[in-house]
């Protein structure tokens, strides 16, 4: 199939097109949780590791610390996370409300996975995920 875009050989263009498409799918699947995908992954991470530091969250989420701070603040306002200062660190904990959401978040994540595997094929989805993650990691270190 010939691509009509003259930019299809550009990584920036192609990666952004992929990001828009997978984000649309993720937003549709995570809508049942009432959370955007990035918030859902944040809540799931904190639920899995209560007392996680903001710095560790930034590493896991592959985001800048300031972005994590904004995300956590938003979830704190919604009553889904709480922050506590311990010495010079900020620790993030789940609330009872976020724990209740955990199964729904995991179900939405699985539904997203099943949806893109159906569209791409299992081997292709796994290979693409690995390649994209590896590229993101290499570029993040620049």
PyMOL commands that set and color helices and strands:
alter all, ss='L'
color gray80, all
select helices_A, chain A and resi 11-33+37-48+54-61+65-77+96-120+122-140
alter helices_A, ss='H'
color red, helices_A
select strands_A, chain A and resi 52-53+81-86+89-94
alter strands_A, ss='S'
color yellow, strands_A
deselect
rebuild
show_as cartoon
